[in-house]
Amino acid sequence: MYTYNFENRDTSYKSGQEFHFDYSLGWGVGHGWVLGAGGYVYRQVTDDKLNGQSVPNNKGRAYAIGPSLKYDSGKGWFVTAKWQKETGVRNRAQGDAFWVKAVFPF
């Protein structure tokens, strides 16, 4: 994904453009279970601007990787749990994440 940010009219601040992508790799171990690993890469590719002037040395970046577990019922619904450890974080909040996603058809 690529994010283009517009200027905040109240503060005259414009965050830089960002590139990020998610990745995952899984291995089916049988009976609907999949073990895997995944994460993301995030890079801010242009400088922030304040009143039209570049804010130097402020580009954000982060990388994450971690294990994942998925159960697919074979009946249209599945549940996924994953934990991601962030590394190489610069100029943004840092933290690990635990995600649970459940998908059910209507």
C-alpha positions in Angstrom: 0.0 0.0 0.0 1.0 3.6 -0.6 -0.3 6.4 1.6 -0.4 10.1 0.4 -1.1 12.5 3.2 -2.6 16.0 2.9 -1.8 19.1 4.9 -3.7 19.6 8.2 -5.1 23.1 7.7 -5.3 23.8 11.4 -1.6 23.1 12.1 0.0 23.6 8.6 1.6 20.2 9.1 1.8 17.6 6.4 3.0 14.1 7.2 5.2 12.4 4.6 4.1 9.7 2.1 4.3 6.1 3.3 4.9 2.7 1.8 4.0 -0.5 3.7 3.2 -4.1 2.9 2.2 -7.2 4.8 3.6 -10.6 4.2 2.8 -14.1 5.4 3.9 -17.7 4.8 2.0 -20.7 6.0 2.3 -24.5 6.1 -0.8 -26.7 6.2 -0.4 -29.3 8.9 -3.7 -31.1 8.4 -7.3 -31.0 9.6 -7.7 -27.3 8.8 -4.7 -26.1 10.8 -2.0 -23.8 9.3 1.2 -22.7 11.1 3.1 -19.8 9.7 5.0 -16.6 10.1 4.2 -13.1 8.9 4.7 -9.4 9.5 5.1 -6.1 7.7 7.5 -3.5 6.4 6.8 0.2 6.9 8.8 3.1 5.4 8.0 6.8 5.3 9.5 7.8 1.9 9.1 11.6 2.0 9.8 14.2 4.7 7.1 15.7 6.9 6.5 19.4 6.2 5.6 22.2 8.5 4.5 25.5 6.9 5.8 24.2 3.6 9.3 23.5 5.0 10.8 20.0 5.3 11.2 18.5 8.8 14.6 16.8 8.5 15.5 13.4 10.1 11.8 12.6 10.9 11.0 9.7 8.5 9.3 6.8 10.2 10.2 3.1 9.7 9.4 -0.3 11.2 9.7 -4.0 10.5 7.7 -6.7 12.2 7.8 -10.5 12.1 6.1 -13.2 14.2 4.3 -16.6 14.3 0.7 -17.2 13.2 -1.8 -19.9 13.7 -5.0 -20.4 11.6 -7.9 -22.8 11.8 -10.1 -23.2 8.7 -13.3 -25.1 9.3 -13.8 -26.0 5.6 -17.3 -24.7 6.0 -16.6 -21.1 5.1 -15.4 -19.7 8.5 -11.9 -19.5 9.9 -10.0 -18.0 12.9 -6.4 -16.6 12.8 -4.2 -15.6 15.7 -0.8 -13.9 15.2 1.8 -12.1 17.2 4.2 -9.6 15.7 7.5 -8.3 17.2 8.5 -4.8 15.9 12.2 -4.1 15.2 14.1 -1.2 13.6 11.5 1.3 14.7 12.4 4.9 14.1 10.3 8.1 14.6 7.0 6.4 15.5 5.5 4.5 18.4 6.9 1.1 19.0 5.2 -2.0 20.3 4.5 -5.7 19.7 1.0 -6.7 18.6 -1.3 -9.7 19.1 -4.1 -10.0 16.6 -7.1 -12.3 16.5 -9.3 -12.4 13.4 -12.5 -14.4 13.0 -14.3 -14.6 9.6 -17.8 -16.0 9.3 -20.0 -16.0 6.1 -23.5 -14.5 6.2 
